[in-house]
């Protein structure tokens, strides 16, 4: 469904690559966890997928088409990387505006259930400019979910949710994956939540795809079961979870 082929990003003035020769494929209905230390390149990868950045080299194709060749391809995407909304508009108006922008007024009924899912229904008539960081994150999450996307890119989606809200979100994402075959790439430091969701993980270190592994086992368990792993690689992988 989405294929990343030899993707690299080097920012002007930097000798090093923020992302280097990354290749990854995410299939229809698959939930992939993205892990790594702060500054490893996770956000750069997600921003390239969201077309917020242009690659220095390599390609990203979605349903066989280069995402940078057409402006409308991201209409199928729900994206939560940095909180993006209009702070002077109410939460409700932000979601309506997003649906209007994508020609999806027919999905207005989704607004109430989406805001209840992210625990913002009671704040629907408030403006995000005065929100806490967690509430701003939840506003961005609501915008990413409301249009029933085919592909979700979520960076730290569990921040600001209480345990009940976290479980509700996990349940709905799993349901969307199984019933609607929505694909997802999710980055989070809340590893129990990732473990409950993901069938596969990719680990980025210093801008490169360092590890990829399947299954729901926590990496510390994988290390105990597989003593053949390179010690430096294992140490780096575990450090991402501290």
KEDREN-935079 format. One record per atom (N, C-alpha, C): residue number from 1; atom name; x, z, y. Coordinates in pm, whole numbers, plus 50000, padded with zeros to 5 digits. Example, Ala and Ser with C-alpha at 12.3 -4.5 7.8 and 13.67 -1.06 7.14 Angstrom:
2
REC    nr   atom       X       Z       Y
REC     1      N   51319   50780   49431
REC     1     CA   51230   50780   49550
REC     1      C   51320   50780   49670
REC     2      N   51285   50708   49775
REC     2     CA   51367   50714   49894
REC     2      C   51290   50787   50003
***
This chain:
242
REC    nr   atom       X       Z       Y
REC     1      N   50083   50000   49880
REC     1     CA   50000   50000   50000
REC     1      C   50087   50000   50126
REC     2      N   50181   50097   50133
REC     2     CA   50277   50099   50244
REC     2      C   50417   50098   50185
REC     3      N   50500   50010   50238
REC     3     CA   50635   49996   50185
REC     3      C   50736   50000   50299
REC     4      N   50833   50089   50287
REC     4     CA   50942   50101   50383
REC     4      C   51067   50045   50317
REC     5      N   51131   49949   50382
REC     5     CA   51241   49877   50319
REC     5      C   51366   49882   50408
REC     6      N   51466   49959   50363
REC     6     CA   51597   49967   50431
REC     6      C   51581   49997   50580
REC     7      N   51504   50099   50611
REC     7     CA   51471   50132   50750
REC     7      C   51580   50219   50812
REC     8      N   51625   50179   50931
REC     8     CA   51726   50255   51005
REC     8      C   51686   50265   51151
REC     9      N   51727   50376   51215
REC     9     CA   51704   50395   51358
REC     9      C   51826   50460   51420
REC    10      N   51882   50389   51519
REC    10     CA   51994   50442   51597
REC    10      C   51953   50439   51743
REC    11      N   51950   50555   51805
REC    11     CA   51911   50562   51945
REC    11      C   52027   50519   52035
REC    12      N   51993   50458   52148
REC    12     CA   52094   50409   52242
REC    12      C   52186   50524   52284
REC    13      N   52316   50496   52282
REC    13     CA   52413   50596   52324
REC    13      C   52461   50687   52214
REC    14      N   52400   50678   52097
REC    14     CA   52440   50762   51983
REC    14      C   52525   50681   51885
REC    15      N   52630   50742   51837
REC    15     CA   52711   50676   51735
REC    15      C   52649   50690   51596
REC    16      N   52574   50798   51576
REC    16     CA   52516   50823   51444
REC    16      C   52375   50765   51436
REC    17      N   52328   50750   51313
REC    17     CA   52192   50703   51287
REC    17      C   52100   50823   51266
REC    18      N   51988   50823   51337
REC    18     CA   51887   50928   51314
REC    18      C   51815   50905   51182
REC    19      N   51809   50779   51141
REC    19     CA   51752   50743   51011
REC    19      C   51836   50627   50958
REC    20      N   51874   50635   50831
REC    20     CA   51969   50535   50780
REC    20      C   51927   50484   50643
REC    21      N   51892   50356   50638
REC    21     CA   51870   50283   50514
REC    21      C   51770   50353   50421
REC    22      N   51656   50391   50477
REC    22     CA   51553   50460   50400
REC    22      C   51456   50358   50339
REC    23      N   51434   50369   50211
REC    23     CA   51336   50286   50141
REC    23      C   51239   50377   50067
REC    24      N   51111   50347   50079
REC    24     CA   51008   50434   50023
REC    24      C   50879   50354   50008
REC    25      N   50807   50379   49900
REC    25     CA   50677   50315   49881
REC    25      C   50572   50422   49855
REC    26      N   50460   50411   49923
REC    26     CA   50349   50504   49906
REC    26      C   50228   50424   49859
REC    27      N   50176   50459   49743
REC    27     CA   50069   50382   49682
REC    27      C   49932   50431   49727
REC    28      N   49833   50352   49698
REC    28     CA   49695   50385   49735
REC    28      C   49652   50515   49669
REC    29      N   49600   50607   49749
REC    29     CA   49552   50734   49697
REC    29      C   49659   50837   49670
REC    30      N   49784   50806   49700
REC    30     CA   49895   50897   49672
REC    30      C   49919   50992   49789
REC    31      N   49949   51118   49758
REC    31     CA   49986   51216   49860
REC    31      C   50132   51251   49840
REC    32      N   50214   51219   49939
REC    32     CA   50358   51239   49931
REC    32      C   50399   51346   50031
REC    33      N   50477   51443   49986
REC    33     CA   50529   51547   50073
REC    33      C   50666   51509   50127
REC    34      N   50686   51530   50256
REC    34     CA   50813   51498   50321
REC    34      C   50880   51629   50362
REC    35      N   50998   51655   50309
REC    35     CA   51065   51782   50336
REC    35      C   51208   51759   50383
REC    36      N   51262   51859   50450
REC    36     CA   51398   51852   50502
REC    36      C   51415   51951   50615
REC    37      N   51540   51979   50649
REC    37     CA   51569   52072   50757
REC    37      C   51527   52013   50891
REC    38      N   51513   52098   50992
REC    38     CA   51487   52051   51127
REC    38      C   51600   51958   51171
REC    39      N   51562   51844   51230
REC    39     CA   51661   51747   51274
REC    39      C   51711   51653   51167
REC    40      N   51651   51660   51048
REC    40     CA   51699   51576   50937
REC    40      C   51654   51432   50949
REC    41      N   51546   51406   51026
REC    41     CA   51496   51270   51040
REC    41      C   51350   51254   51002
REC    42      N   51283   51365   50968
REC    42     CA   51143   51356   50925
REC    42      C   51054   51300   51036
REC    43      N   51066   51356   51156
REC    43     CA   50982   51311   51267
REC    43      C   51015   51168   51308
REC    44      N   51142   51132   51301
REC    44     CA   51180   50994   51334
REC    44      C   51114   50897   51239
REC    45      N   51115   50928   51110
REC    45     CA   51049   50842   51011
REC    45      C   50900   50830   51041
REC    46      N   50834   50942   51067
REC    46     CA   50691   50938   51094
REC    46      C   50659   50861   51222
REC    47      N   50742   50877   51325
REC    47     CA   50718   50805   51451
REC    47      C   50739   50655   51434
REC    48      N   50832   50615   51349
REC    48     CA   50848   50473   51318
REC    48      C   50725   50420   51246
REC    49      N   50672   50497   51151
REC    49     CA   50552   50455   51080
REC    49      C   50432   50446   51173
REC    50      N   50431   50530   51278
REC    50     CA   50321   50530   51374
REC    50      C   50343   50431   51488
REC    51      N   50453   50358   51485
REC    51     CA   50488   50260   51587
REC    51      C   50518   50324   51722
REC    52      N   50547   50453   51723
REC    52     CA   50591   50518   51846
REC    52      C   50735   50481   51878
REC    53      N   50810   50444   51775
REC    53     CA   50947   50397   51789
REC    53      C   50960   50263   51717
REC    54      N   51058   50184   51759
REC    54     CA   51089   50059   51690
REC    54      C   51218   50078   51610
REC    55      N   51222   50024   51489
REC    55     CA   51342   50042   51406
REC    55      C   51459   49960   51457
REC    56      N   51580   50007   51430
REC    56     CA   51700   49928   51458
REC    56      C   51716   49818   51355
REC    57      N   51674   49846   51233
REC    57     CA   51675   49747   51126
REC    57      C   51579   49792   51018
REC    58      N   51544   49699   50930
REC    58     CA   51451   49731   50822
REC    58      C   51307   49702   50860
REC    59      N   51218   49717   50763
REC    59     CA   51077   49683   50784
REC    59      C   50985   49791   50727
REC    60      N   50865   49795   50784
REC    60     CA   50755   49875   50730
REC    60      C   50637   49782   50714
REC    61      N   50590   49766   50591
REC    61     CA   50475   49679   50567
REC    61      C   50358   49762   50517
REC    62      N   50239   49725   50563
REC    62     CA   50116   49791   50522
REC    62      C   50021   49685   50472
REC    63      N   49981   49698   50346
REC    63     CA   49897   49597   50281
REC    63      C   49960   49459   50293
REC    64      N   50093   49455   50282
REC    64     CA   50167   49329   50280
REC    64      C   50203   49272   50415
REC    65      N   50165   49339   50524
REC    65     CA   50190   49287   50659
REC    65      C   50282   49382   50735
REC    66      N   50380   49327   50803
REC    66     CA   50470   49407   50887
REC    66      C   50388   49475   50996
REC    67      N   50398   49607   51007
REC    67     CA   50312   49679   51103
REC    67      C   50346   49644   51248
REC    68      N   50466   49593   51273
REC    68     CA   50503   49558   51410
REC    68      C   50462   49415   51447
REC    69      N   50401   49343   51354
REC    69     CA   50361   49205   51381
REC    69      C   50219   49195   51436
REC    70      N   50140   49300   51420
REC    70     CA   50002   49299   51468
REC    70      C   49970   49432   51535
REC    71      N   49897   49424   51646
REC    71     CA   49866   49545   51722
REC    71      C   49760   49632   51656
REC    72      N   49674   49572   51576
REC    72     CA   49556   49645   51527
REC    72      C   49573   49708   51390
REC    73      N   49691   49697   51330
REC    73     CA   49707   49747   51193
REC    73      C   49688   49898   51186
REC    74      N   49724   49971   51290
REC    74     CA   49715   50116   51285
REC    74      C   49572   50167   51301
REC    75      N   49476   50078   51315
REC    75     CA   49337   50121   51319
REC    75      C   49297   50189   51189
REC    76      N   49367   50159   51081
REC    76     CA   49340   50221   50951
REC    76      C   49410   50356   50936
REC    77      N   49490   50396   51033
REC    77     CA   49574   50515   51021
REC    77      C   49515   50633   51098
REC    78      N   49531   50752   51039
REC    78     CA   49509   50875   51112
REC    78      C   49644   50941   51130
REC    79      N   49682   50966   51255
REC    79     CA   49820   51008   51284
REC    79      C   49821   51140   51359
REC    80      N   49896   51235   51305
REC    80     CA   49919   51362   51374
REC    80      C   50069   51392   51367
REC    81      N   50137   51362   51475
REC    81     CA   50281   51391   51481
REC    81      C   50303   51490   51596
REC    82      N   50299   51439   51718
REC    82     CA   50295   51527   51834
REC    82      C   50150   51536   51879
REC    83      N   50106   51652   51927
REC    83     CA   49967   51661   51975
REC    83      C   49941   51559   52086
REC    84      N   49850   51465   52060
REC    84     CA   49818   51361   52157
REC    84      C   49668   51365   52186
REC    85      N   49635   51397   52308
REC    85     CA   49496   51401   52353
REC    85      C   49498   51409   52505
REC    86      N   49379   51402   52564
REC    86     CA   49367   51414   52709
REC    86      C   49334   51559   52743
REC    87      N   49429   51632   52803
REC    87     CA   49409   51776   52826
REC    87      C   49297   51809   52922
REC    88      N   49258   51713   53007
REC    88     CA   49152   51739   53104
REC    88      C   49014   51702   53051
REC    89      N   49009   51648   52929
REC    89     CA   48881   51617   52865
REC    89      C   48850   51726   52763
REC    90      N   48723   51752   52740
REC    90     CA   48688   51850   52638
REC    90      C   48728   51799   52500
REC    91      N   48734   51891   52406
REC    91     CA   48764   51852   52268
REC    91      C   48663   51750   52218
REC    92      N   48536   51774   52243
REC    92     CA   48431   51682   52200
REC    92      C   48452   51544   52261
REC    93      N   48480   51538   52390
REC    93     CA   48499   51409   52457
REC    93      C   48625   51338   52408
REC    94      N   48728   51413   52372
REC    94     CA   48848   51352   52316
REC    94      C   48816   51278   52187
REC    95      N   48738   51341   52100
REC    95     CA   48704   51277   51973
REC    95      C   48613   51157   51994
REC    96      N   48518   51169   52086
REC    96     CA   48430   51056   52116
REC    96      C   48511   50938   52172
REC    97      N   48604   50970   52261
REC    97     CA   48687   50865   52321
REC    97      C   48770   50795   52214
REC    98      N   48826   50872   52121
REC    98     CA   48906   50813   52014
REC    98      C   48822   50718   51929
REC    99      N   48702   50761   51894
REC    99     CA   48614   50675   51814
REC    99      C   48571   50552   51892
REC   100      N   48542   50568   52020
REC   100     CA   48507   50452   52104
REC   100      C   48622   50352   52109
REC   101      N   48743   50404   52124
REC   101     CA   48862   50319   52135
REC   101      C   48880   50233   52012
REC   102      N   48843   50286   51896
REC   102     CA   48860   50212   51770
REC   102      C   48731   50144   51724
REC   103      N   48631   50139   51812
REC   103     CA   48506   50072   51778
REC   103      C   48430   50138   51666
REC   104      N   48433   50272   51662
REC   104     CA   48371   50345   51551
REC   104      C   48269   50448   51600
REC   105      N   48184   50406   51695
REC   105     CA   48080   50497   51744
REC   105      C   47987   50542   51633
REC   106      N   47976   50461   51528
REC   106     CA   47889   50497   51416
REC   106      C   47938   50623   51344
REC   107      N   48061   50664   51372
REC   107     CA   48116   50784   51308
REC   107      C   48102   50909   51394
REC   108      N   48024   50900   51502
REC   108     CA   47998   51020   51582
REC   108      C   47950   51139   51498
REC   109      N   47867   51116   51394
REC   109     CA   47824   51230   51311
REC   109      C   47940   51305   51244
REC   110      N   48056   51241   51234
REC   110     CA   48173   51308   51174
REC   110      C   48231   51417   51264
REC   111      N   48198   51411   51393
REC   111     CA   48265   51501   51488
REC   111      C   48237   51647   51455
REC   112      N   48111   51681   51431
REC   112     CA   48077   51821   51407
REC   112      C   48147   51874   51282
REC   113      N   48140   51800   51172
REC   113     CA   48200   51851   51048
REC   113      C   48352   51855   51058
REC   114      N   48411   51762   51133
REC   114     CA   48556   51762   51150
REC   114      C   48601   51882   51232
REC   115      N   48531   51910   51341
REC   115     CA   48567   52025   51425
REC   115      C   48544   52157   51352
REC   116      N   48444   52162   51268
REC   116     CA   48423   52283   51188
REC   116      C   48535   52299   51086
REC   117      N   48581   52187   51030
REC   117     CA   48690   52192   50932
REC   117      C   48816   52251   50993
REC   118      N   48847   52212   51117
REC   118     CA   48971   52259   51181
REC   118      C   48946   52382   51270
REC   119      N   48827   52439   51256
REC   119     CA   48792   52565   51324
REC   119      C   48794   52553   51477
REC   120      N   48739   52440   51526
REC   120     CA   48731   52420   51671
REC   120      C   48589   52393   51720
REC   121      N   48491   52406   51632
REC   121     CA   48354   52375   51673
REC   121      C   48310   52463   51789
REC   122      N   48345   52589   51786
REC   122     CA   48305   52680   51893
REC   122      C   48377   52647   52024
REC   123      N   48487   52576   52016
REC   123     CA   48564   52539   52136
REC   123      C   48542   52394   52177
REC   124      N   48439   52331   52123
REC   124     CA   48419   52187   52143
REC   124      C   48403   52147   52289
REC   125      N   48350   52237   52372
REC   125     CA   48328   52205   52513
REC   125      C   48438   52258   52605
REC   126      N   48547   52304   52543
REC   126     CA   48662   52350   52621
REC   126      C   48767   52239   52633
REC   127      N   48851   52250   52735
REC   127     CA   48957   52152   52756
REC   127      C   49087   52202   52693
REC   128      N   49158   52117   52621
REC   128     CA   49279   52161   52550
REC   128      C   49392   52208   52640
REC   129      N   49386   52179   52768
REC   129     CA   49498   52215   52855
REC   129      C   49530   52365   52852
REC   130      N   49430   52447   52823
REC   130     CA   49453   52590   52819
REC   130      C   49466   52647   52679
REC   131      N   49476   52559   52580
REC   131     CA   49482   52603   52440
REC   131      C   49620   52659   52405
REC   132      N   49621   52743   52302
REC   132     CA   49746   52784   52240
REC   132      C   49806   52666   52164
REC   133      N   49932   52681   52121
REC   133     CA   49996   52574   52045
REC   133      C   49916   52542   51918
REC   134      N   49872   52646   51847
REC   134     CA   49796   52624   51724
REC   134      C   49667   52549   51748
REC   135      N   49596   52581   51856
REC   135     CA   49471   52511   51887
REC   135      C   49497   52366   51927
REC   136      N   49608   52342   51996
REC   136     CA   49643   52205   52030
REC   136      C   49674   52125   51903
REC   137      N   49741   52189   51808
REC   137     CA   49769   52123   51681
REC   137      C   49639   52088   51609
REC   138      N   49544   52180   51611
REC   138     CA   49416   52155   51544
REC   138      C   49336   52046   51613
REC   139      N   49347   52037   51745
REC   139     CA   49282   51927   51817
REC   139      C   49339   51794   51773
REC   140      N   49471   51786   51764
REC   140     CA   49536   51663   51718
REC   140      C   49497   51631   51574
REC   141      N   49485   51733   51491
REC   141     CA   49444   51712   51352
REC   141      C   49302   51657   51345
REC   142      N   49212   51710   51427
REC   142     CA   49074   51660   51428
REC   142      C   49070   51513   51466
REC   143      N   49149   51474   51565
REC   143     CA   49154   51334   51606
REC   143      C   49205   51246   51492
REC   144      N   49302   51295   51418
REC   144     CA   49358   51218   51306
REC   144      C   49257   51199   51193
REC   145      N   49168   51296   51175
REC   145     CA   49076   51294   51060
REC   145      C   48942   51228   51089
REC   146      N   48897   51228   51215
REC   146     CA   48757   51200   51245
REC   146      C   48714   51057   51211
REC   147      N   48806   50961   51215
REC   147     CA   48768   50821   51196
REC   147      C   48773   50774   51051
REC   148      N   48786   50868   50957
REC   148     CA   48792   50833   50814
REC   148      C   48898   50728   50785
REC   149      N   49025   50759   50815
REC   149     CA   49132   50660   50798
REC   149      C   49162   50632   50652
REC   150      N   49232   50521   50629
REC   150     CA   49277   50486   50494
REC   150      C   49416   50542   50465
REC   151      N   49488   50578   50571
REC   151     CA   49624   50630   50555
REC   151      C   49645   50741   50658
REC   152      N   49694   50855   50611
REC   152     CA   49717   50969   50699
REC   152      C   49867   50999   50710
REC   153      N   49913   51019   50832
REC   153     CA   50049   51065   50859
REC   153      C   50036   51197   50932
REC   154      N   50070   51306   50864
REC   154     CA   50043   51440   50918
REC   154      C   50172   51522   50923
REC   155      N   50206   51568   51041
REC   155     CA   50323   51654   51061
REC   155      C   50275   51796   51090
REC   156      N   50303   51888   51000
REC   156     CA   50264   52029   51012
REC   156      C   50113   52046   51036
REC   157      N   50029   51992   50947
REC   157     CA   49884   51999   50970
REC   157      C   49823   52136   50949
REC   158      N   49895   52230   50886
REC   158     CA   49837   52361   50855
REC   158      C   49863   52465   50964
REC   159      N   49942   52429   51064
REC   159     CA   49974   52523   51172
REC   159      C   49847   52559   51249
REC   160      N   49826   52689   51269
REC   160     CA   49712   52734   51348
REC   160      C   49586   52758   51269
REC   161      N   49586   52724   51141
REC   161     CA   49468   52747   51057
REC   161      C   49481   52881   50985
REC   162      N   49369   52953   50973
REC   162     CA   49371   53075   50893
REC   162      C   49365   53037   50745
REC   163      N   49385   53131   50653
REC   163     CA   49389   53096   50510
REC   163      C   49266   53021   50460
REC   164      N   49149   53057   50510
REC   164     CA   49028   52986   50469
REC   164      C   49032   52842   50520
REC   165      N   49075   52825   50645
REC   165     CA   49085   52691   50701
REC   165      C   49187   52606   50629
REC   166      N   49299   52667   50591
REC   166     CA   49401   52595   50514
REC   166      C   49343   52545   50383
REC   167      N   49271   52632   50312
REC   167     CA   49215   52593   50183
REC   167      C   49110   52484   50200
REC   168      N   49029   52493   50306
REC   168     CA   48930   52388   50333
REC   168      C   48998   52254   50354
REC   169      N   49107   52255   50432
REC   169     CA   49178   52130   50459
REC   169      C   49241   52075   50332
REC   170      N   49302   52161   50251
REC   170     CA   49358   52117   50124
REC   170      C   49251   52052   50037
REC   171      N   49136   52118   50029
REC   171     CA   49027   52067   49944
REC   171      C   48979   51930   49992
REC   172      N   48962   51913   50124
REC   172     CA   48910   51787   50175
REC   172      C   49013   51675   50159
REC   173      N   49142   51706   50178
REC   173     CA   49245   51604   50161
REC   173      C   49255   51561   50015
REC   174      N   49245   51655   49924
REC   174     CA   49248   51621   49781
REC   174      C   49125   51538   49744
REC   175      N   49012   51573   49802
REC   175     CA   48890   51498   49774
REC   175      C   48901   51355   49827
REC   176      N   48952   51340   49948
REC   176     CA   48970   51206   50004
REC   176      C   49067   51124   49921
REC   177      N   49172   51188   49871
REC   177     CA   49269   51117   49789
REC   177      C   49207   51066   49660
REC   178      N   49129   51151   49595
REC   178     CA   49073   51114   49464
REC   178      C   48951   51023   49476
REC   179      N   48862   51053   49572
REC   179     CA   48736   50979   49580
REC   179      C   48746   50854   49668
REC   180      N   48820   50864   49777
REC   180     CA   48829   50752   49871
REC   180      C   48963   50680   49864
REC   181      N   49053   50732   49780
REC   181     CA   49185   50670   49760
REC   181      C   49263   50657   49891
REC   182      N   49253   50760   49976
REC   182     CA   49331   50764   50099
REC   182      C   49475   50804   50066
REC   183      N   49570   50734   50123
REC   183     CA   49712   50766   50104
REC   183      C   49757   50858   50216
REC   184      N   49857   50943   50187
REC   184     CA   49902   51041   50286
REC   184      C   50051   51066   50274
REC   185      N   50113   51084   50390
REC   185     CA   50249   51138   50400
REC   185      C   50238   51264   50484
REC   186      N   50276   51377   50425
REC   186     CA   50257   51507   50490
REC   186      C   50390   51581   50496
REC   187      N   50427   51622   50617
REC   187     CA   50545   51706   50637
REC   187      C   50499   51846   50673
REC   188      N   50556   51946   50607
REC   188     CA   50517   52084   50637
REC   188      C   50625   52180   50590
REC   189      N   50639   52291   50662
REC   189     CA   50724   52400   50617
REC   189      C   50646   52502   50535
REC   190      N   50513   52482   50526
REC   190     CA   50430   52571   50445
REC   190      C   50422   52512   50305
REC   191      N   50517   52551   50223
REC   191     CA   50542   52480   50098
REC   191      C   50437   52504   49991
REC   192      N   50372   52621   49996
REC   192     CA   50264   52644   49901
REC   192      C   50152   52544   49919
REC   193      N   50124   52508   50045
REC   193     CA   50020   52411   50073
REC   193      C   50061   52272   50025
REC   194      N   50186   52235   50049
REC   194     CA   50233   52106   49999
REC   194      C   50226   52100   49848
REC   195      N   50263   52210   49784
REC   195     CA   50263   52215   49638
REC   195      C   50122   52197   49584
REC   196      N   50022   52247   49657
REC   196     CA   49883   52233   49613
REC   196      C   49831   52091   49632
REC   197      N   49899   52011   49713
REC   197     CA   49848   51879   49749
REC   197      C   49924   51763   49686
REC   198      N   50056   51771   49686
REC   198     CA   50138   51652   49666
REC   198      C   50170   51625   49519
REC   199      N   50170   51499   49485
REC   199     CA   50213   51457   49351
REC   199      C   50359   51416   49350
REC   200      N   50414   51396   49470
REC   200     CA   50554   51351   49480
REC   200      C   50611   51402   49612
REC   201      N   50741   51427   49612
REC   201     CA   50810   51474   49731
REC   201      C   50930   51383   49760
REC   202      N   50962   51367   49887
REC   202     CA   51087   51303   49926
REC   202      C   51160   51399   50019
REC   203      N   51292   51405   50003
REC   203     CA   51374   51497   50081
REC   203      C   51472   51418   50165
REC   204      N   51468   51441   50297
REC   204     CA   51557   51373   50390
REC   204      C   51667   51469   50435
REC   205      N   51789   51419   50432
REC   205     CA   51904   51498   50477
REC   205      C   51993   51410   50564
REC   206      N   52016   51452   50689
REC   206     CA   52102   51378   50783
REC   206      C   52059   51232   50796
REC   207      N   51927   51211   50801
REC   207     CA   51874   51077   50822
REC   207      C   51865   50990   50700
REC   208      N   51908   51040   50585
REC   208     CA   51905   50960   50463
REC   208      C   51813   51023   50360
REC   209      N   51752   50938   50279
REC   209     CA   51668   50986   50170
REC   209      C   51759   51040   50061
REC   210      N   51765   51174   50053
REC   210     CA   51862   51238   49964
REC   210      C   51807   51266   49826
REC   211      N   51679   51298   49818
REC   211     CA   51618   51334   49691
REC   211      C   51475   51281   49687
REC   212      N   51429   51248   49569
REC   212     CA   51288   51217   49547
REC   212      C   51252   51273   49410
REC   213      N   51144   51347   49403
REC   213     CA   51107   51406   49275
REC   213      C   50956   51417   49267
REC   214      N   50907   51416   49144
REC   214     CA   50764   51415   49119
REC   214      C   50720   51548   49062
REC   215      N   50589   51567   49057
REC   215     CA   50532   51687   49000
REC   215      C   50506   51792   49104
REC   216      N   50440   51899   49064
REC   216     CA   50400   52003   49156
REC   216      C   50490   52125   49152
REC   217      N   50601   52117   49079
REC   217     CA   50691   52231   49070
REC   217      C   50764   52252   49201
REC   218      N   50773   52376   49244
REC   218     CA   50852   52411   49361
REC   218      C   50998   52378   49333
REC   219      N   51073   52326   49431
REC   219     CA   51213   52290   49407
REC   219      C   51296   52399   49343
REC   220      N   51270   52527   49373
REC   220     CA   51348   52633   49311
REC   220      C   51326   52636   49161
REC   221      N   51205   52602   49118
REC   221     CA   51175   52593   48975
REC   221      C   51246   52472   48916
REC   222      N   51245   52361   48988
REC   222     CA   51313   52242   48939
REC   222      C   51462   52269   48919
REC   223      N   51521   52344   49010
REC   223     CA   51663   52376   48998
REC   223      C   51689   52456   48872
REC   224      N   51603   52554   48843
REC   224     CA   51621   52637   48725
REC   224      C   51611   52554   48598
REC   225      N   51526   52452   48600
REC   225     CA   51504   52371   48481
REC   225      C   51608   52261   48466
REC   226      N   51669   52219   48578
REC   226     CA   51762   52107   48574
REC   226      C   51896   52150   48632
REC   227      N   51984   52198   48547
REC   227     CA   52114   52247   48592
REC   227      C   52215   52134   48611
REC   228      N   52173   52008   48587
REC   228     CA   52265   51896   48605
REC   228      C   52269   51848   48749
REC   229      N   52181   51902   48835
REC   229     CA   52179   51858   48974
REC   229      C   52310   51894   49044
REC   230      N   52352   51806   49134
REC   230     CA   52469   51834   49216
REC   230      C   52447   51960   49298
REC   231      N   52545   52051   49296
REC   231     CA   52527   52181   49360
REC   231      C   52504   52168   49509
REC   232      N   52578   52079   49575
REC   232     CA   52560   52062   49720
REC   232      C   52420   52012   49751
REC   233      N   52371   51919   49669
REC   233     CA   52237   51865   49690
REC   233      C   52132   51972   49670
REC   234      N   52150   52052   49566
REC   234     CA   52056   52160   49538
REC   234      C   52055   52261   49651
REC   235      N   52175   52297   49699
REC   235     CA   52184   52395   49808
REC   235      C   52114   52343   49933
REC   236      N   52132   52216   49963
REC   236     CA   52066   52159   50080
REC   236      C   51916   52157   50063
REC   237      N   51871   52126   49942
REC   237     CA   51728   52121   49915
REC   237      C   51665   52257   49931
REC   238      N   51729   52359   49877
REC   238     CA   51675   52493   49888
REC   238      C   51679   52544   50032
REC   239      N   51781   52503   50107
REC   239     CA   51792   52550   50246
REC   239      C   51673   52504   50329
REC   240      N   51616   52389   50291
REC   240     CA   51500   52339   50364
REC   240      C   51381   52431   50350
REC   241      N   51384   52519   50251
REC   241     CA   51270   52607   50225
REC   241      C   51290   52747   50280
REC   242      N   51400   52771   50347
REC   242     CA   51425   52904   50400
REC   242      C   51355   52920   50535
***
